[in-house]
Amino acid sequence: MRLRRSCRGTHHEPTTIFWTNPITSTNPLLNTSADWQYTDPVSGITTTNKVVIDNNGSDPIMGFGRVTGAMVIFRRSSVYILKGTTTANYQITKISGDIGCLDPRSILETDEGVYFMSLQGMMLTNGPRYRP
C-alpha cells in the first residue's frame, strides 16, 4: 500500500481518511497526480481520495502507523487495519473495539510493530494483534 500523504479526519469528518497519491515522471510536462475513488457500499456514493470508516464521530481518528503490508488506523477508542493496494481491494478490519489511542504523538513505529498509548497503558500492535 502506498499512500504518499494521508491525514486523519477533520473536525467535520472525524472518521475519514484523506490522501493523495502523486505519480511523478522525469518529464515535467507529464507530472500529474492520480486520484483514487471510493464507493461507499451502503450509500453507493463515490468520492475521490477519501475513505469513510463509519459515522461514529465520538471515536475520531487519532493517527496512523505502518506494519508489514498494512496501515494501522488508530482511533480514540478503537483500532483498525487497512490492507490493499488500491481502493478496489482495500479491506478495513476492526482489530479492537475497546482499546484506542489517547494521543497521536504516542504512535511510534518500530521493527516489532507500532507502539501507542491507550487508557490501559502502552500497547504494541503488529497489525492483526495487539498486546501491552
N, CA, C and O atoms as CSV, one atom per row, in Angstrom:
chain,resi,resn,atom,element,x,y,z
A,1,MET,N,N,0.837,-1.151,0.000
A,1,MET,CA,C,0.000,0.000,0.000
A,1,MET,C,C,0.890,1.223,0.000
A,1,MET,O,O,1.853,1.301,0.763
A,2,ARG,N,N,0.574,2.161,-0.839
A,2,ARG,CA,C,1.347,3.389,-0.915
A,2,ARG,C,C,0.418,4.575,-0.863
A,2,ARG,O,O,-0.207,4.924,-1.865
A,3,LEU,N,N,0.322,5.183,0.261
A,3,LEU,CA,C,-0.384,6.443,0.372
A,3,LEU,C,C,0.703,7.470,0.579
A,3,LEU,O,O,1.312,7.519,1.648
A,4,ARG,N,N,0.951,8.272,-0.396
A,4,ARG,CA,C,2.045,9.237,-0.307
A,4,ARG,C,C,1.818,10.211,0.833
A,4,ARG,O,O,2.728,10.481,1.616
A,5,ARG,N,N,0.646,10.720,0.925
A,5,ARG,CA,C,0.305,11.616,2.017
A,5,ARG,C,C,-1.092,11.261,2.473
A,5,ARG,O,O,-2.006,11.132,1.659
A,6,SER,N,N,-1.252,11.106,3.741
A,6,SER,CA,C,-2.586,10.836,4.268
A,6,SER,C,C,-2.762,11.676,5.515
A,6,SER,O,O,-1.790,12.072,6.158
A,7,CYS,N,N,-3.993,11.939,5.843
A,7,CYS,CA,C,-4.253,12.690,7.059
A,7,CYS,C,C,-5.505,12.153,7.703
A,7,CYS,O,O,-6.373,11.569,7.053
A,8,ARG,N,N,-5.572,12.365,8.989
A,8,ARG,CA,C,-6.722,11.886,9.725
A,8,ARG,C,C,-7.887,12.815,9.500
A,8,ARG,O,O,-7.748,13.869,8.880
A,9,GLY,N,N,-9.028,12.422,10.003
A,9,GLY,CA,C,-10.252,13.169,9.799
A,9,GLY,C,C,-10.181,14.622,10.233
A,9,GLY,O,O,-9.330,15.011,11.033
A,10,THR,N,N,-11.069,15.392,9.703
A,10,THR,CA,C,-11.165,16.799,10.044
A,10,THR,C,C,-12.217,16.979,11.127
A,10,THR,O,O,-12.859,16.014,11.541
A,11,HIS,N,N,-12.390,18.188,11.577
A,11,HIS,CA,C,-13.425,18.469,12.575
A,11,HIS,C,C,-14.800,18.056,12.051
A,11,HIS,O,O,-15.628,17.546,12.806
A,12,HIS,N,N,-15.040,18.276,10.765
A,12,HIS,CA,C,-16.341,17.956,10.172
A,12,HIS,C,C,-16.459,16.494,9.763
A,12,HIS,O,O,-17.569,15.969,9.669
A,13,GLU,N,N,-15.339,15.831,9.521
A,13,GLU,CA,C,-15.347,14.426,9.118
A,13,GLU,C,C,-14.295,13.664,9.930
A,13,GLU,O,O,-13.259,13.279,9.387
A,14,PRO,N,N,-14.551,13.442,11.227
A,14,PRO,CA,C,-13.522,12.869,12.111
A,14,PRO,C,C,-13.223,11.395,11.883
A,14,PRO,O,O,-12.270,10.875,12.462
A,15,THR,N,N,-14.001,10.707,11.062
A,15,THR,CA,C,-13.768,9.282,10.811
A,15,THR,C,C,-13.400,9.024,9.351
A,15,THR,O,O,-13.655,7.943,8.820
A,16,THR,N,N,-12.802,10.020,8.712
A,16,THR,CA,C,-12.472,9.941,7.298
A,16,THR,C,C,-10.964,10.007,7.095
A,16,THR,O,O,-10.275,10.792,7.747
A,17,ILE,N,N,-10.459,9.181,6.191
A,17,ILE,CA,C,-9.053,9.214,5.794
A,17,ILE,C,C,-8.987,9.922,4.446
A,17,ILE,O,O,-9.685,9.541,3.506
A,18,PHE,N,N,-8.155,10.944,4.351
A,18,PHE,CA,C,-7.930,11.672,3.108
A,18,PHE,C,C,-6.505,11.400,2.652
A,18,PHE,O,O,-5.620,11.226,3.489
A,19,TRP,N,N,-6.259,11.359,1.336
A,19,TRP,CA,C,-4.908,11.114,0.859
A,19,TRP,C,C,-4.696,11.675,-0.536
A,19,TRP,O,O,-5.639,12.045,-1.234
A,20,THR,N,N,-3.425,11.726,-0.918
A,20,THR,CA,C,-3.023,11.982,-2.301
A,20,THR,C,C,-2.070,10.880,-2.704
A,20,THR,O,O,-1.382,10.310,-1.857
A,21,ASN,N,N,-2.024,10.581,-3.964
A,21,ASN,CA,C,-1.153,9.544,-4.491
A,21,ASN,C,C,-0.511,10.060,-5.768
A,21,ASN,O,O,-0.912,9.675,-6.866
A,22,PRO,N,N,0.481,10.928,-5.631
A,22,PRO,CA,C,1.070,11.506,-6.844
A,22,PRO,C,C,1.866,10.499,-7.651
A,22,PRO,O,O,2.563,9.643,-7.107
A,23,ILE,N,N,1.743,10.626,-8.958
A,23,ILE,CA,C,2.563,9.857,-9.887
A,23,ILE,C,C,3.502,10.855,-10.529
A,23,ILE,O,O,3.059,11.828,-11.140
A,24,THR,N,N,4.792,10.621,-10.395
A,24,THR,CA,C,5.748,11.580,-10.952
A,24,THR,C,C,6.460,10.968,-12.143
A,24,THR,O,O,6.546,9.748,-12.285
A,25,SER,N,N,6.952,11.821,-12.970
A,25,SER,CA,C,7.661,11.418,-14.173
A,25,SER,C,C,8.922,12.251,-14.281
A,25,SER,O,O,9.003,13.336,-13.705
A,26,THR,N,N,9.915,11.751,-15.022
A,26,THR,CA,C,11.105,12.556,-15.258
A,26,THR,C,C,10.805,13.693,-16.234
A,26,THR,O,O,11.563,14.659,-16.322
A,27,ASN,N,N,9.706,13.573,-16.958
A,27,ASN,CA,C,9.282,14.628,-17.879
A,27,ASN,C,C,8.352,15.575,-17.128
A,27,ASN,O,O,7.248,15.169,-16.766
A,28,PRO,N,N,8.755,16.831,-16.879
A,28,PRO,CA,C,7.923,17.743,-16.094
A,28,PRO,C,C,6.567,18.026,-16.728
A,28,PRO,O,O,5.642,18.443,-16.030
A,29,LEU,N,N,6.427,17.812,-18.026
A,29,LEU,CA,C,5.132,18.043,-18.678
A,29,LEU,C,C,4.125,16.938,-18.360
A,29,LEU,O,O,2.921,17.119,-18.541
A,30,LEU,N,N,4.623,15.794,-17.887
A,30,LEU,CA,C,3.743,14.662,-17.602
A,30,LEU,C,C,3.422,14.512,-16.122
A,30,LEU,O,O,2.637,13.639,-15.754
A,31,ASN,N,N,4.009,15.341,-15.267
A,31,ASN,CA,C,3.738,15.226,-13.841
A,31,ASN,C,C,2.264,15.490,-13.567
A,31,ASN,O,O,1.701,16.490,-14.015
A,32,THR,N,N,1.666,14.601,-12.843
A,32,THR,CA,C,0.245,14.709,-12.510
A,32,THR,C,C,0.010,13.940,-11.230
A,32,THR,O,O,0.940,13.323,-10.710
A,33,SER,N,N,-1.164,13.957,-10.722
A,33,SER,CA,C,-1.474,13.114,-9.568
A,33,SER,C,C,-2.656,12.233,-9.917
A,33,SER,O,O,-3.597,12.661,-10.585
A,34,ALA,N,N,-2.593,11.012,-9.460
A,34,ALA,CA,C,-3.656,10.054,-9.719
A,34,ALA,C,C,-4.607,10.059,-8.535
A,34,ALA,O,O,-4.193,9.823,-7.400
A,35,ASP,N,N,-5.841,10.318,-8.789
A,35,ASP,CA,C,-6.847,10.325,-7.736
A,35,ASP,C,C,-7.593,9.005,-7.739
A,35,ASP,O,O,-8.099,8.560,-8.769
A,36,TRP,N,N,-7.651,8.393,-6.578
A,36,TRP,CA,C,-8.410,7.168,-6.433
A,36,TRP,C,C,-9.832,7.523,-6.072
A,36,TRP,O,O,-10.101,8.614,-5.570
A,37,GLN,N,N,-10.738,6.609,-6.325
A,37,GLN,CA,C,-12.125,6.834,-5.963
A,37,GLN,C,C,-12.578,5.744,-5.012
A,37,GLN,O,O,-12.076,4.620,-5.045
A,38,TYR,N,N,-13.530,6.092,-4.166
A,38,TYR,CA,C,-14.085,5.154,-3.198
A,38,TYR,C,C,-15.600,5.207,-3.306
A,38,TYR,O,O,-16.188,6.287,-3.257
A,39,THR,N,N,-16.233,4.060,-3.453
A,39,THR,CA,C,-17.690,3.991,-3.476
A,39,THR,C,C,-18.153,3.360,-2.180
A,39,THR,O,O,-17.822,2.213,-1.880
A,40,ASP,N,N,-18.924,4.119,-1.413
A,40,ASP,CA,C,-19.440,3.625,-0.146
A,40,ASP,C,C,-20.392,2.476,-0.425
A,40,ASP,O,O,-21.335,2.646,-1.198
A,41,PRO,N,N,-20.176,1.290,0.188
A,41,PRO,CA,C,-21.014,0.131,-0.102
A,41,PRO,C,C,-22.462,0.296,0.369
A,41,PRO,O,O,-23.362,-0.357,-0.159
A,42,VAL,N,N,-22.686,1.151,1.343
A,42,VAL,CA,C,-24.049,1.342,1.859
A,42,VAL,C,C,-24.810,2.376,1.039
A,42,VAL,O,O,-25.922,2.116,0.579
A,43,SER,N,N,-24.206,3.551,0.857
A,43,SER,CA,C,-24.911,4.639,0.173
A,43,SER,C,C,-24.741,4.602,-1.340
A,43,SER,O,O,-25.569,5.149,-2.069
A,44,GLY,N,N,-23.656,3.952,-1.828
A,44,GLY,CA,C,-23.379,3.948,-3.252
A,44,GLY,C,C,-22.747,5.233,-3.752
A,44,GLY,O,O,-22.539,5.392,-4.955
A,45,ILE,N,N,-22.433,6.170,-2.830
A,45,ILE,CA,C,-21.841,7.448,-3.196
A,45,ILE,C,C,-20.353,7.255,-3.460
A,45,ILE,O,O,-19.649,6.640,-2.660
A,46,THR,N,N,-19.877,7.784,-4.585
A,46,THR,CA,C,-18.468,7.698,-4.943
A,46,THR,C,C,-17.775,9.001,-4.593
A,46,THR,O,O,-18.246,10.078,-4.960
A,47,THR,N,N,-16.659,8.907,-3.885
A,47,THR,CA,C,-15.855,10.075,-3.543
A,47,THR,C,C,-14.427,9.818,-3.995
A,47,THR,O,O,-14.034,8.671,-4.208
A,48,THR,N,N,-13.664,10.869,-4.139
A,48,THR,CA,C,-12.284,10.766,-4.583
A,48,THR,C,C,-11.348,11.081,-3.427
A,48,THR,O,O,-11.550,12.051,-2.697
A,49,ASN,N,N,-10.324,10.254,-3.269
A,49,ASN,CA,C,-9.261,10.471,-2.288
A,49,ASN,C,C,-9.746,10.504,-0.845
A,49,ASN,O,O,-9.195,11.244,-0.030
A,50,LYS,N,N,-10.745,9.734,-0.520
A,50,LYS,CA,C,-11.118,9.619,0.880
A,50,LYS,C,C,-11.862,8.315,1.120
A,50,LYS,O,O,-12.545,7.793,0.238
A,51,VAL,N,N,-11.710,7.804,2.334
A,51,VAL,CA,C,-12.430,6.619,2.783
A,51,VAL,C,C,-13.060,6.966,4.122
A,51,VAL,O,O,-12.376,7.436,5.030
A,52,VAL,N,N,-14.344,6.739,4.246
A,52,VAL,CA,C,-15.059,6.965,5.497
A,52,VAL,C,C,-15.171,5.622,6.206
A,52,VAL,O,O,-15.721,4.670,5.654
A,53,ILE,N,N,-14.649,5.543,7.430
A,53,ILE,CA,C,-14.691,4.280,8.163
A,53,ILE,C,C,-16.106,3.994,8.646
A,53,ILE,O,O,-16.634,2.907,8.409
A,54,ASP,N,N,-16.718,4.951,9.315
A,54,ASP,CA,C,-18.101,4.840,9.772
A,54,ASP,C,C,-18.573,6.235,10.155
A,54,ASP,O,O,-17.892,7.219,9.866
A,55,ASN,N,N,-19.719,6.331,10.794
A,55,ASN,CA,C,-20.260,7.642,11.177
A,55,ASN,C,C,-20.174,7.903,12.667
A,55,ASN,O,O,-20.905,8.750,13.181
A,56,ASN,N,N,-19.294,7.193,13.383
A,56,ASN,CA,C,-19.164,7.364,14.825
A,56,ASN,C,C,-18.228,8.526,15.131
A,56,ASN,O,O,-17.036,8.325,15.367
A,57,GLY,N,N,-18.766,9.737,15.127
A,57,GLY,CA,C,-17.961,10.926,15.364
A,57,GLY,C,C,-17.381,11.017,16.757
A,57,GLY,O,O,-16.474,11.816,16.988
A,58,SER,N,N,-17.879,10.217,17.701
A,58,SER,CA,C,-17.325,10.237,19.057
A,58,SER,C,C,-16.057,9.390,19.168
A,58,SER,O,O,-15.440,9.339,20.232
A,59,ASP,N,N,-15.661,8.724,18.076
A,59,ASP,CA,C,-14.443,7.905,18.039
A,59,ASP,C,C,-13.572,8.392,16.869
A,59,ASP,O,O,-13.430,7.689,15.868
A,60,PRO,N,N,-12.985,9.604,16.996
A,60,PRO,CA,C,-12.247,10.187,15.868
A,60,PRO,C,C,-10.929,9.468,15.597
A,60,PRO,O,O,-10.380,8.799,16.473
A,61,ILE,N,N,-10.434,9.615,14.374
A,61,ILE,CA,C,-9.128,9.090,14.003
A,61,ILE,C,C,-8.066,9.922,14.705
A,61,ILE,O,O,-8.082,11.151,14.651
A,62,MET,N,N,-7.137,9.224,15.371
A,62,MET,CA,C,-6.060,9.901,16.096
A,62,MET,C,C,-4.757,9.912,15.295
A,62,MET,O,O,-3.963,10.846,15.411
A,63,GLY,N,N,-4.537,8.871,14.480
A,63,GLY,CA,C,-3.295,8.805,13.715
A,63,GLY,C,C,-3.150,7.469,13.016
A,63,GLY,O,O,-4.060,6.641,13.031
A,64,PHE,N,N,-1.979,7.268,12.397
A,64,PHE,CA,C,-1.708,6.073,11.603
A,64,PHE,C,C,-0.349,5.497,11.956
A,64,PHE,O,O,0.525,6.190,12.478
A,65,GLY,N,N,-0.193,4.222,11.662
A,65,GLY,CA,C,1.092,3.555,11.788
A,65,GLY,C,C,1.216,2.524,10.688
A,65,GLY,O,O,0.208,2.057,10.158
A,66,ARG,N,N,2.447,2.161,10.336
A,66,ARG,CA,C,2.675,1.158,9.301
A,66,ARG,C,C,3.165,-0.135,9.921
A,66,ARG,O,O,4.027,-0.134,10.800
A,67,VAL,N,N,2.605,-1.231,9.454
A,67,VAL,CA,C,3.094,-2.569,9.772
A,67,VAL,C,C,3.264,-3.280,8.431
A,67,VAL,O,O,2.860,-2.745,7.399
A,68,THR,N,N,3.843,-4.453,8.429
A,68,THR,CA,C,4.100,-5.168,7.185
A,68,THR,C,C,2.815,-5.349,6.385
A,68,THR,O,O,1.881,-6.013,6.833
A,69,GLY,N,N,2.778,-4.752,5.200
A,69,GLY,CA,C,1.657,-4.944,4.287
A,69,GLY,C,C,0.363,-4.260,4.658
A,69,GLY,O,O,-0.673,-4.559,4.064
A,70,ALA,N,N,0.382,-3.348,5.621
A,70,ALA,CA,C,-0.874,-2.726,6.043
A,70,ALA,C,C,-0.629,-1.402,6.744
A,70,ALA,O,O,0.501,-1.067,7.100
A,71,MET,N,N,-1.696,-0.664,6.932
A,71,MET,CA,C,-1.665,0.578,7.691
A,71,MET,C,C,-2.610,0.419,8.880
A,71,MET,O,O,-3.745,-0.032,8.726
A,72,VAL,N,N,-2.137,0.790,10.053
A,72,VAL,CA,C,-2.961,0.734,11.260
A,72,VAL,C,C,-3.612,2.102,11.438
A,72,VAL,O,O,-2.946,3.135,11.362
A,73,ILE,N,N,-4.910,2.094,11.675
A,73,ILE,CA,C,-5.671,3.322,11.884
A,73,ILE,C,C,-6.043,3.374,13.357
A,73,ILE,O,O,-6.819,2.551,13.843
A,74,PHE,N,N,-5.485,4.345,14.059
A,74,PHE,CA,C,-5.751,4.486,15.494
A,74,PHE,C,C,-6.863,5.504,15.688
A,74,PHE,O,O,-6.791,6.630,15.195
A,75,ARG,N,N,-7.890,5.089,16.413
A,75,ARG,CA,C,-8.973,5.985,16.776
A,75,ARG,C,C,-8.965,6.136,18.289
A,75,ARG,O,O,-8.223,5.434,18.976
A,76,ARG,N,N,-9.767,7.028,18.807
A,76,ARG,CA,C,-9.777,7.304,20.251
A,76,ARG,C,C,-10.114,6.043,21.063
A,76,ARG,O,O,-9.500,5.815,22.105
A,77,SER,N,N,-11.064,5.225,20.617
A,77,SER,CA,C,-11.440,4.041,21.400
A,77,SER,C,C,-11.495,2.762,20.572
A,77,SER,O,O,-12.149,1.800,20.974
A,78,SER,N,N,-10.828,2.733,19.435
A,78,SER,CA,C,-10.769,1.521,18.621
A,78,SER,C,C,-9.537,1.578,17.713
A,78,SER,O,O,-8.912,2.625,17.545
A,79,VAL,N,N,-9.208,0.423,17.135
A,79,VAL,CA,C,-8.062,0.324,16.224
A,79,VAL,C,C,-8.510,-0.504,15.023
A,79,VAL,O,O,-9.156,-1.541,15.174
A,80,TYR,N,N,-8.157,-0.030,13.828
A,80,TYR,CA,C,-8.484,-0.709,12.584
A,80,TYR,C,C,-7.208,-0.974,11.814
A,80,TYR,O,O,-6.172,-0.360,12.073
A,81,ILE,N,N,-7.290,-1.902,10.857
A,81,ILE,CA,C,-6.172,-2.153,9.955
A,81,ILE,C,C,-6.698,-2.028,8.536
A,81,ILE,O,O,-7.778,-2.524,8.217
A,82,LEU,N,N,-5.928,-1.362,7.688
A,82,LEU,CA,C,-6.285,-1.167,6.284
A,82,LEU,C,C,-5.273,-1.917,5.440
A,82,LEU,O,O,-4.076,-1.632,5.485
A,83,LYS,N,N,-5.768,-2.888,4.661
A,83,LYS,CA,C,-4.912,-3.658,3.758
A,83,LYS,C,C,-5.383,-3.431,2.334
A,83,LYS,O,O,-6.556,-3.145,2.092
A,84,GLY,N,N,-4.458,-3.562,1.396
A,84,GLY,CA,C,-4.795,-3.432,-0.009
A,84,GLY,C,C,-3.840,-2.496,-0.713
A,84,GLY,O,O,-3.047,-1.801,-0.078
A,85,THR,N,N,-3.923,-2.484,-2.028
A,85,THR,CA,C,-3.051,-1.632,-2.823
A,85,THR,C,C,-3.811,-0.541,-3.562
A,85,THR,O,O,-3.215,0.467,-3.943
A,86,THR,N,N,-5.099,-0.714,-3.772
A,86,THR,CA,C,-5.952,0.311,-4.382
A,86,THR,C,C,-7.306,0.249,-3.700
A,86,THR,O,O,-7.598,-0.697,-2.969
A,87,THR,N,N,-8.124,1.250,-3.937
A,87,THR,CA,C,-9.457,1.225,-3.325
A,87,THR,C,C,-10.278,0.050,-3.822
A,87,THR,O,O,-11.248,-0.336,-3.170
A,88,ALA,N,N,-9.919,-0.527,-4.952
A,88,ALA,CA,C,-10.651,-1.690,-5.459
A,88,ALA,C,C,-10.468,-2.909,-4.560
A,88,ALA,O,O,-11.336,-3.782,-4.521
A,89,ASN,N,N,-9.337,-2.980,-3.828
A,89,ASN,CA,C,-9.133,-4.145,-2.965
A,89,ASN,C,C,-8.844,-3.763,-1.512
A,89,ASN,O,O,-8.346,-4.591,-0.750
A,90,TYR,N,N,-9.147,-2.524,-1.115
A,90,TYR,CA,C,-8.984,-2.144,0.291
A,90,TYR,C,C,-9.881,-2.992,1.176
A,90,TYR,O,O,-11.026,-3.285,0.834
A,91,GLN,N,N,-9.338,-3.376,2.309
A,91,GLN,CA,C,-10.113,-4.062,3.337
A,91,GLN,C,C,-9.825,-3.376,4.659
A,91,GLN,O,O,-8.673,-3.320,5.090
A,92,ILE,N,N,-10.847,-2.859,5.301
A,92,ILE,CA,C,-10.696,-2.235,6.612
A,92,ILE,C,C,-11.301,-3.187,7.627
A,92,ILE,O,O,-12.471,-3.555,7.526
A,93,THR,N,N,-10.494,-3.585,8.612
A,93,THR,CA,C,-10.919,-4.549,9.625
A,93,THR,C,C,-10.690,-3.967,11.009
A,93,THR,O,O,-9.616,-3.436,11.291
A,94,LYS,N,N,-11.686,-4.061,11.865
A,94,LYS,CA,C,-11.525,-3.612,13.249
A,94,LYS,C,C,-10.750,-4.675,14.006
A,94,LYS,O,O,-11.139,-5.843,14.002
A,95,ILE,N,N,-9.650,-4.286,14.662
A,95,ILE,CA,C,-8.895,-5.246,15.463
A,95,ILE,C,C,-9.136,-5.029,16.950
A,95,ILE,O,O,-8.804,-5.890,17.764
A,96,SER,N,N,-9.713,-3.885,17.308
A,96,SER,CA,C,-10.050,-3.635,18.707
A,96,SER,C,C,-11.200,-2.647,18.786
A,96,SER,O,O,-11.196,-1.613,18.118
A,97,GLY,N,N,-12.179,-2.975,19.606
A,97,GLY,CA,C,-13.280,-2.065,19.858
A,97,GLY,C,C,-13.242,-1.501,21.261
A,97,GLY,O,O,-14.097,-0.698,21.635
A,98,ASP,N,N,-12.250,-1.918,22.047
A,98,ASP,CA,C,-12.179,-1.453,23.438
A,98,ASP,C,C,-10.837,-0.809,23.783
A,98,ASP,O,O,-10.660,-0.306,24.893
A,99,ILE,N,N,-9.899,-0.821,22.849
A,99,ILE,CA,C,-8.603,-0.178,23.071
A,99,ILE,C,C,-8.395,0.804,21.938
A,99,ILE,O,O,-8.590,0.470,20.770
A,100,GLY,N,N,-7.998,2.015,22.287
A,100,GLY,CA,C,-7.737,3.037,21.277
A,100,GLY,C,C,-6.503,3.835,21.648
A,100,GLY,O,O,-5.802,3.511,22.606
A,101,CYS,N,N,-6.247,4.869,20.890
A,101,CYS,CA,C,-5.059,5.702,21.074
A,101,CYS,C,C,-5.456,7.035,21.701
A,101,CYS,O,O,-6.334,7.732,21.192
A,102,LEU,N,N,-4.805,7.383,22.808
A,102,LEU,CA,C,-5.123,8.627,23.501
A,102,LEU,C,C,-4.516,9.856,22.856
A,102,LEU,O,O,-5.102,10.938,22.911
A,103,ASP,N,N,-3.343,9.707,22.243
A,103,ASP,CA,C,-2.615,10.867,21.744
A,103,ASP,C,C,-1.841,10.483,20.488
A,103,ASP,O,O,-1.060,9.533,20.522
A,104,PRO,N,N,-2.039,11.200,19.377
A,104,PRO,CA,C,-1.307,10.849,18.158
A,104,PRO,C,C,0.206,10.936,18.316
A,104,PRO,O,O,0.939,10.287,17.570
A,105,ARG,N,N,0.688,11.727,19.274
A,105,ARG,CA,C,2.130,11.845,19.491
A,105,ARG,C,C,2.723,10.593,20.116
A,105,ARG,O,O,3.945,10.448,20.164
A,106,SER,N,N,1.871,9.678,20.602
A,106,SER,CA,C,2.368,8.450,21.226
A,106,SER,C,C,2.612,7.335,20.219
A,106,SER,O,O,3.161,6.297,20.589
A,107,ILE,N,N,2.228,7.507,18.972
A,107,ILE,CA,C,2.372,6.459,17.957
A,107,ILE,C,C,3.831,6.395,17.503
A,107,ILE,O,O,4.399,7.382,17.034
A,108,LEU,N,N,4.424,5.203,17.655
A,108,LEU,CA,C,5.837,5.010,17.334
A,108,LEU,C,C,6.019,3.706,16.563
A,108,LEU,O,O,5.717,2.630,17.081
A,109,GLU,N,N,6.508,3.798,15.337
A,109,GLU,CA,C,6.768,2.616,14.518
A,109,GLU,C,C,8.145,2.044,14.844
A,109,GLU,O,O,9.133,2.776,14.907
A,110,THR,N,N,8.199,0.720,15.052
A,110,THR,CA,C,9.460,0.029,15.320
A,110,THR,C,C,9.512,-1.240,14.485
A,110,THR,O,O,8.559,-1.553,13.771
A,111,ASP,N,N,10.623,-1.977,14.567
A,111,ASP,CA,C,10.727,-3.260,13.869
A,111,ASP,C,C,9.762,-4.287,14.442
A,111,ASP,O,O,9.346,-5.205,13.735
A,112,GLU,N,N,9.395,-4.145,15.732
A,112,GLU,CA,C,8.465,-5.075,16.384
A,112,GLU,C,C,7.019,-4.838,15.990
A,112,GLU,O,O,6.210,-5.766,15.991
A,113,GLY,N,N,6.692,-3.601,15.652
A,113,GLY,CA,C,5.317,-3.199,15.377
A,113,GLY,C,C,5.156,-1.730,15.717
A,113,GLY,O,O,6.124,-0.970,15.672
A,114,VAL,N,N,3.944,-1.327,16.055
A,114,VAL,CA,C,3.664,0.073,16.362
A,114,VAL,C,C,3.208,0.188,17.817
A,114,VAL,O,O,2.250,-0.462,18.234
A,115,TYR,N,N,3.909,1.026,18.577
A,115,TYR,CA,C,3.528,1.318,19.953
A,115,TYR,C,C,2.581,2.504,19.974
A,115,TYR,O,O,2.668,3.396,19.130
A,116,PHE,N,N,1.666,2.508,20.954
A,116,PHE,CA,C,0.756,3.633,21.132
A,116,PHE,C,C,0.244,3.644,22.565
A,116,PHE,O,O,0.216,2.606,23.225
A,117,MET,N,N,-0.157,4.808,23.042
A,117,MET,CA,C,-0.678,4.956,24.401
A,117,MET,C,C,-2.196,4.812,24.393
A,117,MET,O,O,-2.898,5.495,23.648
A,118,SER,N,N,-2.683,3.910,25.238
A,118,SER,CA,C,-4.126,3.705,25.401
A,118,SER,C,C,-4.495,3.969,26.859
A,118,SER,O,O,-3.621,4.241,27.682
A,119,LEU,N,N,-5.756,3.892,27.174
A,119,LEU,CA,C,-6.189,4.024,28.570
A,119,LEU,C,C,-5.598,2.920,29.439
A,119,LEU,O,O,-5.428,3.097,30.646
A,120,GLN,N,N,-5.283,1.780,28.825
A,120,GLN,CA,C,-4.716,0.637,29.542
A,120,GLN,C,C,-3.195,0.720,29.637
A,120,GLN,O,O,-2.573,-0.183,30.196
A,121,GLY,N,N,-2.584,1.769,29.110
A,121,GLY,CA,C,-1.132,1.920,29.126
A,121,GLY,C,C,-0.556,1.770,27.732
A,121,GLY,O,O,-1.291,1.766,26.745
A,122,MET,N,N,0.764,1.645,27.655
A,122,MET,CA,C,1.421,1.473,26.356
A,122,MET,C,C,1.045,0.125,25.761
A,122,MET,O,O,1.043,-0.895,26.450
A,123,MET,N,N,0.728,0.136,24.471
A,123,MET,CA,C,0.348,-1.077,23.757
A,123,MET,C,C,1.237,-1.219,22.529
A,123,MET,O,O,1.823,-0.247,22.052
A,124,LEU,N,N,1.326,-2.454,22.024
A,124,LEU,CA,C,2.082,-2.754,20.818
A,124,LEU,C,C,1.168,-3.529,19.882
A,124,LEU,O,O,0.503,-4.474,20.306
A,125,THR,N,N,1.129,-3.141,18.615
A,125,THR,CA,C,0.373,-3.911,17.618
A,125,THR,C,C,1.273,-4.237,16.450
A,125,THR,O,O,2.128,-3.444,16.054
A,126,ASN,N,N,1.060,-5.432,15.903
A,126,ASN,CA,C,1.764,-5.822,14.676
A,126,ASN,C,C,0.781,-5.847,13.511
A,126,ASN,O,O,1.095,-6.351,12.433
A,127,GLY,N,N,-0.398,-5.303,13.736
A,127,GLY,CA,C,-1.457,-5.285,12.726
A,127,GLY,C,C,-2.643,-6.086,13.207
A,127,GLY,O,O,-3.580,-5.515,13.764
A,128,PRO,N,N,-2.634,-7.393,13.010
A,128,PRO,CA,C,-3.806,-8.172,13.408
A,128,PRO,C,C,-3.953,-8.369,14.920
A,128,PRO,O,O,-5.053,-8.649,15.395
A,129,ARG,N,N,-2.868,-8.228,15.681
A,129,ARG,CA,C,-2.933,-8.446,17.127
A,129,ARG,C,C,-2.320,-7.262,17.865
A,129,ARG,O,O,-1.537,-6.493,17.308
A,130,TYR,N,N,-2.699,-7.138,19.130
A,130,TYR,CA,C,-2.112,-6.098,19.971
A,130,TYR,C,C,-1.900,-6.677,21.368
A,130,TYR,O,O,-2.557,-7.640,21.762
A,131,ARG,N,N,-0.969,-6.072,22.110
A,131,ARG,CA,C,-0.682,-6.523,23.476
A,131,ARG,C,C,-0.046,-5.377,24.251
A,131,ARG,O,O,0.482,-4.437,23.659
A,132,PRO,N,N,-0.100,-5.460,25.603
A,132,PRO,CA,C,0.565,-4.421,26.425
A,132,PRO,C,C,2.072,-4.507,26.291
A,132,PRO,O,O,2.792,-3.720,26.904
